Amino acid sequence: MAAVIHYRCEICGTESSNPIHWFMIQCNSDELKVLKWNDEAAKAPGARHYCGEAHAGVYISRWLEASCSPSMPDFTQPSRG
Ligand SMILES: [Zn+2]
């Protein structure tokens, strides 16, 4: 199939059609899983994409903080100004 999928870093918005050095995170309110890039997992529903260790780390930090702060249920929303 010729369709090219562009993935987008959830932290900085960088887009790539071949993000082989990116990371993925799958999580819910009880657990968080970091995956090395593979196309199958990248297409899975609920997978989050990050352009590198630093930005995956940003999300992990938010998730950890939210786990300790039930008053912040919307930690998945990027804070844009
Ligand atoms: Zn990024």
PDB file of the backbone (N, CA, C, O) and the ligand in Angstrom, with CONECT records:
HET     ZN  A 101       1
ATOM      1  N   MET A   1       0.843  -1.186   0.000  1.00  0.00           N
ATOM      2  CA  MET A   1       0.000   0.000   0.000  1.00  0.00           C
ATOM      3  C   MET A   1       0.882   1.241   0.000  1.00  0.00           C
ATOM      4  O   MET A   1       1.925   1.277   0.652  1.00  0.00           O
ATOM      5  N   ALA A   2       0.454   2.243  -0.730  1.00  0.00           N
ATOM      6  CA  ALA A   2       1.292   3.425  -0.911  1.00  0.00           C
ATOM      7  C   ALA A   2       1.069   4.477   0.163  1.00  0.00           C
ATOM      8  O   ALA A   2       1.806   5.461   0.237  1.00  0.00           O
ATOM      9  N   ALA A   3       0.072   4.278   0.982  1.00  0.00           N
ATOM     10  CA  ALA A   3      -0.242   5.301   1.972  1.00  0.00           C
ATOM     11  C   ALA A   3       0.913   5.471   2.956  1.00  0.00           C
ATOM     12  O   ALA A   3       1.404   4.502   3.534  1.00  0.00           O
ATOM     13  N   VAL A   4       1.330   6.713   3.132  1.00  0.00           N
ATOM     14  CA  VAL A   4       2.392   7.008   4.079  1.00  0.00           C
ATOM     15  C   VAL A   4       1.777   7.614   5.337  1.00  0.00           C
ATOM     16  O   VAL A   4       1.042   8.600   5.276  1.00  0.00           O
ATOM     17  N   ILE A   5       2.086   7.016   6.449  1.00  0.00           N
ATOM     18  CA  ILE A   5       1.553   7.531   7.708  1.00  0.00           C
ATOM     19  C   ILE A   5       2.576   8.472   8.329  1.00  0.00           C
ATOM     20  O   ILE A   5       3.747   8.123   8.479  1.00  0.00           O
ATOM     21  N   HIS A   6       2.127   9.650   8.681  1.00  0.00           N
ATOM     22  CA  HIS A   6       2.995  10.588   9.385  1.00  0.00           C
ATOM     23  C   HIS A   6       2.666  10.537  10.865  1.00  0.00           C
ATOM     24  O   HIS A   6       1.519  10.729  11.268  1.00  0.00           O
ATOM     25  N   TYR A   7       3.675  10.279  11.658  1.00  0.00           N
ATOM     26  CA  TYR A   7       3.480  10.265  13.096  1.00  0.00           C
ATOM     27  C   TYR A   7       3.930  11.598  13.676  1.00  0.00           C
ATOM     28  O   TYR A   7       4.790  12.281  13.120  1.00  0.00           O
ATOM     29  N   ARG A   8       3.332  11.948  14.799  1.00  0.00           N
ATOM     30  CA  ARG A   8       3.558  13.270  15.366  1.00  0.00           C
ATOM     31  C   ARG A   8       3.941  13.118  16.829  1.00  0.00           C
ATOM     32  O   ARG A   8       3.252  12.447  17.597  1.00  0.00           O
ATOM     33  N   CYS A   9       5.054  13.754  17.207  1.00  0.00           N
ATOM     34  CA  CYS A   9       5.459  13.755  18.610  1.00  0.00           C
ATOM     35  C   CYS A   9       4.425  14.520  19.424  1.00  0.00           C
ATOM     36  O   CYS A   9       4.059  15.644  19.078  1.00  0.00           O
ATOM     37  N   GLU A  10       3.959  13.911  20.498  1.00  0.00           N
ATOM     38  CA  GLU A  10       2.897  14.549  21.280  1.00  0.00           C
ATOM     39  C   GLU A  10       3.409  15.718  22.105  1.00  0.00           C
ATOM     40  O   GLU A  10       2.615  16.518  22.602  1.00  0.00           O
ATOM     41  N   ILE A  11       4.712  15.828  22.256  1.00  0.00           N
ATOM     42  CA  ILE A  11       5.252  16.917  23.066  1.00  0.00           C
ATOM     43  C   ILE A  11       5.609  18.123  22.200  1.00  0.00           C
ATOM     44  O   ILE A  11       5.175  19.237  22.493  1.00  0.00           O
ATOM     45  N   CYS A  12       6.388  17.921  21.148  1.00  0.00           N
ATOM     46  CA  CYS A  12       6.888  19.071  20.386  1.00  0.00           C
ATOM     47  C   CYS A  12       6.216  19.213  19.018  1.00  0.00           C
ATOM     48  O   CYS A  12       6.407  20.227  18.346  1.00  0.00           O
ATOM     49  N   GLY A  13       5.439  18.222  18.599  1.00  0.00           N
ATOM     50  CA  GLY A  13       4.726  18.350  17.340  1.00  0.00           C
ATOM     51  C   GLY A  13       5.532  17.973  16.114  1.00  0.00           C
ATOM     52  O   GLY A  13       5.037  18.086  14.993  1.00  0.00           O
ATOM     53  N   THR A  14       6.780  17.521  16.305  1.00  0.00           N
ATOM     54  CA  THR A  14       7.587  17.076  15.168  1.00  0.00           C
ATOM     55  C   THR A  14       6.886  15.923  14.450  1.00  0.00           C
ATOM     56  O   THR A  14       6.351  15.012  15.081  1.00  0.00           O
ATOM     57  N   GLU A  15       6.900  15.982  13.123  1.00  0.00           N
ATOM     58  CA  GLU A  15       6.277  14.910  12.357  1.00  0.00           C
ATOM     59  C   GLU A  15       7.325  14.141  11.569  1.00  0.00           C
ATOM     60  O   GLU A  15       8.317  14.707  11.109  1.00  0.00           O
ATOM     61  N   SER A  16       7.087  12.838  11.422  1.00  0.00           N
ATOM     62  CA  SER A  16       7.991  12.012  10.630  1.00  0.00           C
ATOM     63  C   SER A  16       7.218  10.862  10.026  1.00  0.00           C
ATOM     64  O   SER A  16       6.292  10.332  10.641  1.00  0.00           O
ATOM     65  N   SER A  17       7.600  10.472   8.808  1.00  0.00           N
ATOM     66  CA  SER A  17       6.977   9.309   8.194  1.00  0.00           C
ATOM     67  C   SER A  17       7.830   8.061   8.403  1.00  0.00           C
ATOM     68  O   SER A  17       7.421   6.956   8.045  1.00  0.00           O
ATOM     69  N   ASN A  18       9.018   8.241   8.984  1.00  0.00           N
ATOM     70  CA  ASN A  18       9.909   7.100   9.218  1.00  0.00           C
ATOM     71  C   ASN A  18      10.640   7.268  10.549  1.00  0.00           C
ATOM     72  O   ASN A  18      11.864   7.393  10.580  1.00  0.00           O
ATOM     73  N   PRO A  19       9.887   7.271  11.639  1.00  0.00           N
ATOM     74  CA  PRO A  19      10.460   7.638  12.945  1.00  0.00           C
ATOM     75  C   PRO A  19      11.094   6.443  13.663  1.00  0.00           C
ATOM     76  O   PRO A  19      10.644   6.043  14.736  1.00  0.00           O
ATOM     77  N   ILE A  20      12.135   5.885  13.061  1.00  0.00           N
ATOM     78  CA  ILE A  20      12.660   4.626  13.589  1.00  0.00           C
ATOM     79  C   ILE A  20      13.347   4.772  14.936  1.00  0.00           C
ATOM     80  O   ILE A  20      13.536   3.780  15.640  1.00  0.00           O
ATOM     81  N   HIS A  21      13.724   5.991  15.310  1.00  0.00           N
ATOM     82  CA  HIS A  21      14.389   6.167  16.607  1.00  0.00           C
ATOM     83  C   HIS A  21      13.445   6.762  17.648  1.00  0.00           C
ATOM     84  O   HIS A  21      13.882   7.206  18.710  1.00  0.00           O
ATOM     85  N   TRP A  22      12.187   6.769  17.348  1.00  0.00           N
ATOM     86  CA  TRP A  22      11.208   7.311  18.279  1.00  0.00           C
ATOM     87  C   TRP A  22      10.832   6.248  19.322  1.00  0.00           C
ATOM     88  O   TRP A  22      11.227   5.085  19.236  1.00  0.00           O
ATOM     89  N   PHE A  23      10.055   6.700  20.301  1.00  0.00           N
ATOM     90  CA  PHE A  23       9.529   5.781  21.310  1.00  0.00           C
ATOM     91  C   PHE A  23       8.012   5.886  21.332  1.00  0.00           C
ATOM     92  O   PHE A  23       7.419   6.864  20.876  1.00  0.00           O
ATOM     93  N   MET A  24       7.411   4.838  21.880  1.00  0.00           N
ATOM     94  CA  MET A  24       5.966   4.863  22.058  1.00  0.00           C
ATOM     95  C   MET A  24       5.634   4.585  23.510  1.00  0.00           C
ATOM     96  O   MET A  24       6.381   3.917  24.224  1.00  0.00           O
ATOM     97  N   ILE A  25       4.499   5.112  23.929  1.00  0.00           N
ATOM     98  CA  ILE A  25       4.015   4.843  25.274  1.00  0.00           C
ATOM     99  C   ILE A  25       2.571   4.391  25.170  1.00  0.00           C
ATOM    100  O   ILE A  25       1.751   4.998  24.480  1.00  0.00           O
ATOM    101  N   GLN A  26       2.287   3.307  25.877  1.00  0.00           N
ATOM    102  CA  GLN A  26       0.901   2.892  26.044  1.00  0.00           C
ATOM    103  C   GLN A  26       0.609   2.969  27.524  1.00  0.00           C
ATOM    104  O   GLN A  26       1.381   2.458  28.336  1.00  0.00           O
ATOM    105  N   CYS A  27      -0.484   3.595  27.887  1.00  0.00           N
ATOM    106  CA  CYS A  27      -0.756   3.711  29.313  1.00  0.00           C
ATOM    107  C   CYS A  27      -2.235   3.835  29.576  1.00  0.00           C
ATOM    108  O   CYS A  27      -3.028   4.185  28.702  1.00  0.00           O
ATOM    109  N   ASN A  28      -2.577   3.534  30.813  1.00  0.00           N
ATOM    110  CA  ASN A  28      -3.892   3.860  31.334  1.00  0.00           C
ATOM    111  C   ASN A  28      -3.650   4.373  32.747  1.00  0.00           C
ATOM    112  O   ASN A  28      -2.512   4.666  33.114  1.00  0.00           O
ATOM    113  N   SER A  29      -4.690   4.483  33.528  1.00  0.00           N
ATOM    114  CA  SER A  29      -4.518   5.104  34.834  1.00  0.00           C
ATOM    115  C   SER A  29      -3.723   4.212  35.793  1.00  0.00           C
ATOM    116  O   SER A  29      -3.287   4.683  36.843  1.00  0.00           O
ATOM    117  N   ASP A  30      -3.528   2.941  35.454  1.00  0.00           N
ATOM    118  CA  ASP A  30      -2.839   2.019  36.360  1.00  0.00           C
ATOM    119  C   ASP A  30      -1.428   1.674  35.939  1.00  0.00           C
ATOM    120  O   ASP A  30      -0.603   1.338  36.789  1.00  0.00           O
ATOM    121  N   GLU A  31      -1.125   1.745  34.661  1.00  0.00           N
ATOM    122  CA  GLU A  31       0.207   1.346  34.227  1.00  0.00           C
ATOM    123  C   GLU A  31       0.633   2.135  33.005  1.00  0.00           C
ATOM    124  O   GLU A  31      -0.189   2.649  32.245  1.00  0.00           O
ATOM    125  N   LEU A  32       1.963   2.214  32.840  1.00  0.00           N
ATOM    126  CA  LEU A  32       2.536   2.915  31.699  1.00  0.00           C
ATOM    127  C   LEU A  32       3.635   2.036  31.128  1.00  0.00           C
ATOM    128  O   LEU A  32       4.484   1.519  31.854  1.00  0.00           O
ATOM    129  N   LYS A  33       3.599   1.879  29.816  1.00  0.00           N
ATOM    130  CA  LYS A  33       4.539   0.999  29.149  1.00  0.00           C
ATOM    131  C   LYS A  33       5.280   1.781  28.080  1.00  0.00           C
ATOM    132  O   LYS A  33       4.659   2.465  27.266  1.00  0.00           O
ATOM    133  N   VAL A  34       6.616   1.683  28.075  1.00  0.00           N
ATOM    134  CA  VAL A  34       7.414   2.344  27.037  1.00  0.00           C
ATOM    135  C   VAL A  34       7.856   1.285  26.037  1.00  0.00           C
ATOM    136  O   VAL A  34       8.369   0.234  26.419  1.00  0.00           O
ATOM    137  N   LEU A  35       7.654   1.568  24.758  1.00  0.00           N
ATOM    138  CA  LEU A  35       8.027   0.623  23.706  1.00  0.00           C
ATOM    139  C   LEU A  35       9.011   1.260  22.743  1.00  0.00           C
ATOM    140  O   LEU A  35       8.904   2.441  22.411  1.00  0.00           O
ATOM    141  N   LYS A  36       9.976   0.457  22.298  1.00  0.00           N
ATOM    142  CA  LYS A  36      10.779   0.893  21.167  1.00  0.00           C
ATOM    143  C   LYS A  36       9.894   0.913  19.935  1.00  0.00           C
ATOM    144  O   LYS A  36       8.878   0.221  19.869  1.00  0.00           O
ATOM    145  N   TRP A  37      10.299   1.725  18.950  1.00  0.00           N
ATOM    146  CA  TRP A  37       9.452   1.900  17.778  1.00  0.00           C
ATOM    147  C   TRP A  37       9.282   0.611  16.994  1.00  0.00           C
ATOM    148  O   TRP A  37      10.260  -0.065  16.675  1.00  0.00           O
ATOM    149  N   ASN A  38       8.046   0.276  16.686  1.00  0.00           N
ATOM    150  CA  ASN A  38       7.789  -0.700  15.631  1.00  0.00           C
ATOM    151  C   ASN A  38       6.442  -0.352  15.014  1.00  0.00           C
ATOM    152  O   ASN A  38       5.529   0.102  15.704  1.00  0.00           O
ATOM    153  N   ASP A  39       6.331  -0.568  13.729  1.00  0.00           N
ATOM    154  CA  ASP A  39       5.187  -0.046  12.999  1.00  0.00           C
ATOM    155  C   ASP A  39       3.865  -0.618  13.483  1.00  0.00           C
ATOM    156  O   ASP A  39       2.851   0.079  13.526  1.00  0.00           O
ATOM    157  N   GLU A  40       3.886  -1.899  13.849  1.00  0.00           N
ATOM    158  CA  GLU A  40       2.637  -2.512  14.291  1.00  0.00           C
ATOM    159  C   GLU A  40       2.095  -1.816  15.529  1.00  0.00           C
ATOM    160  O   GLU A  40       0.928  -1.429  15.582  1.00  0.00           O
ATOM    161  N   ALA A  41       2.969  -1.663  16.532  1.00  0.00           N
ATOM    162  CA  ALA A  41       2.534  -1.034  17.778  1.00  0.00           C
ATOM    163  C   ALA A  41       2.197   0.430  17.563  1.00  0.00           C
ATOM    164  O   ALA A  41       1.316   0.973  18.229  1.00  0.00           O
ATOM    165  N   ALA A  42       2.900   1.073  16.630  1.00  0.00           N
ATOM    166  CA  ALA A  42       2.660   2.495  16.387  1.00  0.00           C
ATOM    167  C   ALA A  42       1.251   2.736  15.875  1.00  0.00           C
ATOM    168  O   ALA A  42       0.655   3.781  16.133  1.00  0.00           O
ATOM    169  N   LYS A  43       0.726   1.763  15.149  1.00  0.00           N
ATOM    170  CA  LYS A  43      -0.608   1.924  14.573  1.00  0.00           C
ATOM    171  C   LYS A  43      -1.704   1.523  15.539  1.00  0.00           C
ATOM    172  O   LYS A  43      -2.881   1.791  15.295  1.00  0.00           O
ATOM    173  N   ALA A  44      -1.329   0.884  16.630  1.00  0.00           N
ATOM    174  CA  ALA A  44      -2.331   0.397  17.568  1.00  0.00           C
ATOM    175  C   ALA A  44      -3.076   1.561  18.208  1.00  0.00           C
ATOM    176  O   ALA A  44      -2.489   2.608  18.480  1.00  0.00           O
ATOM    177  N   PRO A  45      -4.361   1.374  18.444  1.00  0.00           N
ATOM    178  CA  PRO A  45      -5.123   2.434  19.097  1.00  0.00           C
ATOM    179  C   PRO A  45      -4.579   2.707  20.490  1.00  0.00           C
ATOM    180  O   PRO A  45      -4.244   1.782  21.230  1.00  0.00           O
ATOM    181  N   GLY A  46      -4.494   3.972  20.836  1.00  0.00           N
ATOM    182  CA  GLY A  46      -4.033   4.338  22.168  1.00  0.00           C
ATOM    183  C   GLY A  46      -2.541   4.527  22.275  1.00  0.00           C
ATOM    184  O   GLY A  46      -2.054   4.991  23.307  1.00  0.00           O
ATOM    185  N   ALA A  47      -1.788   4.175  21.221  1.00  0.00           N
ATOM    186  CA  ALA A  47      -0.343   4.367  21.274  1.00  0.00           C
ATOM    187  C   ALA A  47      -0.022   5.855  21.161  1.00  0.00           C
ATOM    188  O   ALA A  47      -0.639   6.587  20.387  1.00  0.00           O
ATOM    189  N   ARG A  48       0.967   6.284  21.959  1.00  0.00           N
ATOM    190  CA  ARG A  48       1.408   7.670  21.906  1.00  0.00           C
ATOM    191  C   ARG A  48       2.827   7.685  21.361  1.00  0.00           C
ATOM    192  O   ARG A  48       3.609   6.769  21.615  1.00  0.00           O
ATOM    193  N   HIS A  49       3.151   8.723  20.615  1.00  0.00           N
ATOM    194  CA  HIS A  49       4.421   8.739  19.890  1.00  0.00           C
ATOM    195  C   HIS A  49       5.278   9.903  20.354  1.00  0.00           C
ATOM    196  O   HIS A  49       4.791  11.016  20.549  1.00  0.00           O
ATOM    197  N   TYR A  50       6.595   9.619  20.532  1.00  0.00           N
ATOM    198  CA  TYR A  50       7.520  10.649  21.011  1.00  0.00           C
ATOM    199  C   TYR A  50       8.805  10.591  20.213  1.00  0.00           C
ATOM    200  O   TYR A  50       9.298   9.514  19.877  1.00  0.00           O
ATOM    201  N   CYS A  51       9.348  11.777  19.912  1.00  0.00           N
ATOM    202  CA  CYS A  51      10.467  11.856  18.980  1.00  0.00           C
ATOM    203  C   CYS A  51      11.775  11.397  19.614  1.00  0.00           C
ATOM    204  O   CYS A  51      12.769  11.225  18.909  1.00  0.00           O
ATOM    205  N   GLY A  52      11.795  11.197  20.917  1.00  0.00           N
ATOM    206  CA  GLY A  52      13.027  10.737  21.541  1.00  0.00           C
ATOM    207  C   GLY A  52      12.842  10.523  23.025  1.00  0.00           C
ATOM    208  O   GLY A  52      11.759  10.718  23.576  1.00  0.00           O
ATOM    209  N   GLU A  53      13.929  10.116  23.658  1.00  0.00           N
ATOM    210  CA  GLU A  53      13.892   9.806  25.083  1.00  0.00           C
ATOM    211  C   GLU A  53      13.417  11.007  25.901  1.00  0.00           C
ATOM    212  O   GLU A  53      12.626  10.867  26.833  1.00  0.00           O
ATOM    213  N   ALA A  54      13.919  12.196  25.531  1.00  0.00           N
ATOM    214  CA  ALA A  54      13.597  13.379  26.322  1.00  0.00           C
ATOM    215  C   ALA A  54      12.094  13.628  26.353  1.00  0.00           C
ATOM    216  O   ALA A  54      11.534  13.926  27.408  1.00  0.00           O
ATOM    217  N   HIS A  55      11.446  13.507  25.213  1.00  0.00           N
ATOM    218  CA  HIS A  55      10.028  13.839  25.166  1.00  0.00           C
ATOM    219  C   HIS A  55       9.169  12.714  25.695  1.00  0.00           C
ATOM    220  O   HIS A  55       8.098  12.965  26.247  1.00  0.00           O
ATOM    221  N   ALA A  56       9.615  11.477  25.541  1.00  0.00           N
ATOM    222  CA  ALA A  56       8.917  10.390  26.223  1.00  0.00           C
ATOM    223  C   ALA A  56       8.984  10.624  27.732  1.00  0.00           C
ATOM    224  O   ALA A  56       8.021  10.377  28.457  1.00  0.00           O
ATOM    225  N   GLY A  57      10.139  11.103  28.185  1.00  0.00           N
ATOM    226  CA  GLY A  57      10.320  11.375  29.607  1.00  0.00           C
ATOM    227  C   GLY A  57       9.390  12.456  30.125  1.00  0.00           C
ATOM    228  O   GLY A  57       8.907  12.389  31.255  1.00  0.00           O
ATOM    229  N   VAL A  58       9.145  13.452  29.285  1.00  0.00           N
ATOM    230  CA  VAL A  58       8.215  14.518  29.681  1.00  0.00           C
ATOM    231  C   VAL A  58       6.845  13.927  29.979  1.00  0.00           C
ATOM    232  O   VAL A  58       6.204  14.267  30.974  1.00  0.00           O
ATOM    233  N   TYR A  59       6.413  13.039  29.100  1.00  0.00           N
ATOM    234  CA  TYR A  59       5.090  12.453  29.306  1.00  0.00           C
ATOM    235  C   TYR A  59       5.070  11.554  30.542  1.00  0.00           C
ATOM    236  O   TYR A  59       4.108  11.563  31.310  1.00  0.00           O
ATOM    237  N   ILE A  60       6.140  10.778  30.726  1.00  0.00           N
ATOM    238  CA  ILE A  60       6.211   9.900  31.893  1.00  0.00           C
ATOM    239  C   ILE A  60       6.129  10.727  33.175  1.00  0.00           C
ATOM    240  O   ILE A  60       5.448  10.341  34.125  1.00  0.00           O
ATOM    241  N   SER A  61       6.827  11.868  33.200  1.00  0.00           N
ATOM    242  CA  SER A  61       6.779  12.729  34.374  1.00  0.00           C
ATOM    243  C   SER A  61       5.360  13.220  34.638  1.00  0.00           C
ATOM    244  O   SER A  61       4.898  13.228  35.779  1.00  0.00           O
ATOM    245  N   ARG A  62       4.677  13.626  33.579  1.00  0.00           N
ATOM    246  CA  ARG A  62       3.297  14.087  33.748  1.00  0.00           C
ATOM    247  C   ARG A  62       2.421  12.981  34.296  1.00  0.00           C
ATOM    248  O   ARG A  62       1.591  13.199  35.180  1.00  0.00           O
ATOM    249  N   TRP A  63       2.619  11.794  33.756  1.00  0.00           N
ATOM    250  CA  TRP A  63       1.794  10.657  34.175  1.00  0.00           C
ATOM    251  C   TRP A  63       2.036  10.332  35.643  1.00  0.00           C
ATOM    252  O   TRP A  63       1.101  10.074  36.401  1.00  0.00           O
ATOM    253  N   LEU A  64       3.321  10.349  36.033  1.00  0.00           N
ATOM    254  CA  LEU A  64       3.649  10.056  37.425  1.00  0.00           C
ATOM    255  C   LEU A  64       3.042  11.107  38.354  1.00  0.00           C
ATOM    256  O   LEU A  64       2.494  10.778  39.406  1.00  0.00           O
ATOM    257  N   GLU A  65       3.147  12.352  37.957  1.00  0.00           N
ATOM    258  CA  GLU A  65       2.581  13.413  38.795  1.00  0.00           C
ATOM    259  C   GLU A  65       1.071  13.265  38.891  1.00  0.00           C
ATOM    260  O   GLU A  65       0.488  13.446  39.960  1.00  0.00           O
ATOM    261  N   ALA A  66       0.446  12.939  37.778  1.00  0.00           N
ATOM    262  CA  ALA A  66      -1.008  12.806  37.776  1.00  0.00           C
ATOM    263  C   ALA A  66      -1.445  11.639  38.656  1.00  0.00           C
ATOM    264  O   ALA A  66      -2.497  11.700  39.293  1.00  0.00           O
ATOM    265  N   SER A  67      -0.641  10.579  38.693  1.00  0.00           N
ATOM    266  CA  SER A  67      -0.978   9.424  39.520  1.00  0.00           C
ATOM    267  C   SER A  67      -1.040   9.803  40.987  1.00  0.00           C
ATOM    268  O   SER A  67      -1.779   9.202  41.767  1.00  0.00           O
ATOM    269  N   CYS A  68      -0.254  10.807  41.356  1.00  0.00           N
ATOM    270  CA  CYS A  68      -0.226  11.248  42.743  1.00  0.00           C
ATOM    271  C   CYS A  68      -1.198  12.397  42.974  1.00  0.00           C
ATOM    272  O   CYS A  68      -1.333  12.878  44.099  1.00  0.00           O
ATOM    273  N   SER A  69      -1.864  12.832  41.936  1.00  0.00           N
ATOM    274  CA  SER A  69      -2.709  14.015  42.043  1.00  0.00           C
ATOM    275  C   SER A  69      -4.050  13.762  41.365  1.00  0.00           C
ATOM    276  O   SER A  69      -4.257  14.177  40.225  1.00  0.00           O
ATOM    277  N   PRO A  70      -4.937  13.100  42.040  1.00  0.00           N
ATOM    278  CA  PRO A  70      -6.245  12.796  41.431  1.00  0.00           C
ATOM    279  C   PRO A  70      -7.000  14.048  41.013  1.00  0.00           C
ATOM    280  O   PRO A  70      -7.961  13.967  40.248  1.00  0.00           O
ATOM    281  N   SER A  71      -6.576  15.203  41.507  1.00  0.00           N
ATOM    282  CA  SER A  71      -7.271  16.425  41.141  1.00  0.00           C
ATOM    283  C   SER A  71      -6.879  16.906  39.747  1.00  0.00           C
ATOM    284  O   SER A  71      -7.410  17.912  39.277  1.00  0.00           O
ATOM    285  N   MET A  72      -5.957  16.208  39.073  1.00  0.00           N
ATOM    286  CA  MET A  72      -5.548  16.592  37.726  1.00  0.00           C
ATOM    287  C   MET A  72      -5.842  15.472  36.739  1.00  0.00           C
ATOM    288  O   MET A  72      -4.909  14.852  36.227  1.00  0.00           O
ATOM    289  N   PRO A  73      -7.099  15.199  36.460  1.00  0.00           N
ATOM    290  CA  PRO A  73      -7.450  14.056  35.609  1.00  0.00           C
ATOM    291  C   PRO A  73      -7.121  14.278  34.138  1.00  0.00           C
ATOM    292  O   PRO A  73      -7.129  13.323  33.361  1.00  0.00           O
ATOM    293  N   ASP A  74      -6.834  15.502  33.739  1.00  0.00           N
ATOM    294  CA  ASP A  74      -6.645  15.774  32.316  1.00  0.00           C
ATOM    295  C   ASP A  74      -5.169  15.877  31.950  1.00  0.00           C
ATOM    296  O   ASP A  74      -4.785  16.703  31.123  1.00  0.00           O
ATOM    297  N   PHE A  75      -4.350  15.043  32.563  1.00  0.00           N
ATOM    298  CA  PHE A  75      -2.915  15.121  32.311  1.00  0.00           C
ATOM    299  C   PHE A  75      -2.552  14.759  30.881  1.00  0.00           C
ATOM    300  O   PHE A  75      -1.450  15.062  30.424  1.00  0.00           O
ATOM    301  N   THR A  76      -3.470  14.111  30.169  1.00  0.00           N
ATOM    302  CA  THR A  76      -3.162  13.732  28.793  1.00  0.00           C
ATOM    303  C   THR A  76      -3.256  14.918  27.849  1.00  0.00           C
ATOM    304  O   THR A  76      -2.770  14.846  26.720  1.00  0.00           O
ATOM    305  N   GLN A  77      -3.870  16.002  28.287  1.00  0.00           N
ATOM    306  CA  GLN A  77      -4.000  17.157  27.417  1.00  0.00           C
ATOM    307  C   GLN A  77      -2.709  17.970  27.438  1.00  0.00           C
ATOM    308  O   GLN A  77      -2.225  18.326  28.512  1.00  0.00           O
ATOM    309  N   PRO A  78      -2.153  18.265  26.281  1.00  0.00           N
ATOM    310  CA  PRO A  78      -0.954  19.117  26.259  1.00  0.00           C
ATOM    311  C   PRO A  78      -1.310  20.507  26.745  1.00  0.00           C
ATOM    312  O   PRO A  78      -2.367  21.043  26.415  1.00  0.00           O
ATOM    313  N   SER A  79      -0.426  21.079  27.526  1.00  0.00           N
ATOM    314  CA  SER A  79      -0.677  22.442  27.996  1.00  0.00           C
ATOM    315  C   SER A  79      -0.076  23.423  27.002  1.00  0.00           C
ATOM    316  O   SER A  79       1.145  23.544  26.893  1.00  0.00           O
ATOM    317  N   ARG A  80      -0.917  24.103  26.298  1.00  0.00           N
ATOM    318  CA  ARG A  80      -0.469  25.036  25.264  1.00  0.00           C
ATOM    319  C   ARG A  80      -0.827  26.451  25.687  1.00  0.00           C
ATOM    320  O   ARG A  80      -1.883  26.967  25.321  1.00  0.00           O
ATOM    321  N   GLY A  81       0.036  27.064  26.441  1.00  0.00           N
ATOM    322  CA  GLY A  81      -0.164  28.445  26.813  1.00  0.00           C
ATOM    323  C   GLY A  81      -1.408  28.635  27.642  1.00  0.00           C
ATOM    324  O   GLY A  81      -1.719  29.758  28.039  1.00  0.00           O
TER     325      GLY A  81
HETATM  326 ZN    ZN A 101       9.329  15.732  20.481  1.00  0.00          ZN2+
END
